[in-house]
Amino acid sequence: DFPTLLEAFDTVTTGRALTLQVEDHVLDLDVETLTAGVNLTANVMGSRPQPYTTHVAVRRNKQDNLVVTSHCTCPVETLCKHAAAVLLERSD
């Protein structure tokens, strides 16, 4: 479930992500459901004029645990506040 997936992020990142999501900074969310999980892609407004393109993949590992991976065009690049905001938007 998506709230559990947020455990991949630290509390500061999650808090900032919540602000982004509540303020409608997550744009154009695309959800691709796969047998093995889900791919999420969105543009997320950040500190620059152009939105960051953010990809989040959720998969089950061999132990049947959900695992989050992400890539973002922001300077942090992975498991950033933009990726967490995409997960929050999907769970909303």
Secondary structure, DSSP 4 states (H G I P E B T S, - for coil): -HHHHGGGS-HHHHHHHHHHHHTT-EEEEEEEEETTEEEEEEEE--SSSSPEEEEEEEEE-TTS-EEEEEEESSSS-SS-HHHHHHHHHHH-
